[in-house]
Amino acid sequence: MPSRRAPIIALAVFVLLAAGAAIAYFAGVFDEKGRFSAKPACSVADPSLHLLGTGYATKAGDGGSCGVLLPGTQTAMMTISWYVGDTPGKVSNQLRERAAGEFREVAGLGDEGYTNGSLTVFRVSNLMVGVAVYPNTGTTDAQIRVFESDLASQLAQ
């Protein structure tokens, strides 16, 4: 004769496993891990600089940001800022919050990207990148968009 306790024990084990799985899910155990553990060096942008024209250079700035300098000067024409988050999902949510409003989506820019003209933000894995372009830099919007796209590709490698 089967024990009356067997179904109760089986139910208790099931409830404990389900509770453990729920706790692990909300703790982020199943979240996709990001590829970036630190902000990239400015040199990651160097292979893309030729797309802006000749003579552009990078210079490290405050807080790990990078300035892209006009040819032959120490004058920045754009600033590249980095933010490393825990997971791609969390960074994606932050990116969408920051891009709400006057930004429009840019197809094919990193994992997701948005621009309002002078400011572009995009995500590659758990890295958010902001590119702020200063007015009257001598580069065209098309050159800047190609540079941003190439930079996103460099970061994705």
N, C-alpha and C positions, 0 to 999 in steps of 0.2 A: 504494500500500500504506500503510495507516494506521500511524502511529507507535506503538510500544509504550509510550511515555512518556505519551501522552494520558490513559489511564485512571488512571495513578498521579498525574498532576498534578491531575486532576479530584477524585480522592479526597483529596489533600492540601489542596486549596482547601476542600472540604466540611468536613474535620476542623477546619481553621483557623476557618471561619465558625461552626461549632458550638461550638468552644471560646470564641470571642469572645462569642457569644450567652449562653453559660453564665456567663461572667465578668460580663457586663453584668447578667444576671438577679440574680446573688447580690450585686452591688454596688448593687442597688436602682434601676437605670436605668428599669425598667418599672413601679416602684411608683407608685401614685396619689399625686400631690402634695397636701399639705394646704392648706387655705384660710387658715390662721392662721400668721403669721410672728412674732407677739408676743402677749402676754397682753392681753385686752381691758381697757378702762377700766371702772371701777365703773359709770359712767353707762349701760352696756349693760343693767344690771338695772333701771334707773329706770322704763321703760315697764311693767314687770311688777309693781312694788311695790303698786299699787292693789289687786291680787288678795289681798294680805295684810290689807287694811283701809286706813283713812285715816291719813295722817301719818307713814308710814314713810319713811326716807331711807337713802342709802348713804354710807359713809365709807371712803376708802382705808385699807388696813391695811398691815401688814408684808409684804414680799416680793411686793407686787402683789395681795394678797388684798383682799377687800371685806367690810366689816361692814354688816349691815342693822340700822339702829337703831330701837329702839322709839319710837313717836310721842312727840315733845316731850322726848326724852332723848338722852344720849350713850351709852346702854347698848345693846350689840349683842345682838340676839336670834338672829342667825345669821351665819355666816361663809361667804363664797363664795371658794373657792380655784381657781386656774387652773394648768394645766400644758400647755405647747405641745410636742408631739413632732414628729419629722421627717415621718412619714407616718401616715395614718389606720390602716393595718394595724398599725404598731408601737404606736400608742397603744391600739388595741383589745386587743392582747395584754397590755399593761401593765394596762389596766382590768380585764380578766378575772382577772389574777393578784391584783390588790388586792381584787377583789370575791369571791374564792373563800372559802368558809366560810359565814359567817352572813348573807350578803347574798342577796336574792332579786331576780330580774330584774324590771324594770318595763317593760312593753310600751309602745311609743310615746314613750319619753322620749329625745329626741335620736336619734342613730344606734344607740345602745344605752345602757341605764341599769340601775343596781342600787341597792337600798336595804336598810338594816337598821333603818329607823325614824328614828333621829335623824341619820343620815348617808346622803346620796344621792350617788352618783357617776354621771356620764354623759359621753358622748362626742358631739361634733359635729365631724366631719371629723378633724383632727389635734389638737383641743383637748379635754382632759379637764377636767371641772368637778366640784368637790366642794362640796356644800352641807351644812354642819354646823349643825343647829338646836339651840339651847340649851333646857333644860327650862323649863316654866312661862312661856312667852312670850305667852300670851293668844291665840295663833292655833291654829286646828284643823289636824289632819293633812291634811284635804281642802284647806284654803287653801294649805298649803305645797306639796302635790303639784301644784295648779293653777299656783302661782307657778313651780315648777321646770319644768313643762311649757312654760309661756309663755316662760320664760328660754331654754330650749333652742330654741324656735321663733325667738326674736329672734336668737340666735346663728347659726342656720341661714340667715338671710336674707342 
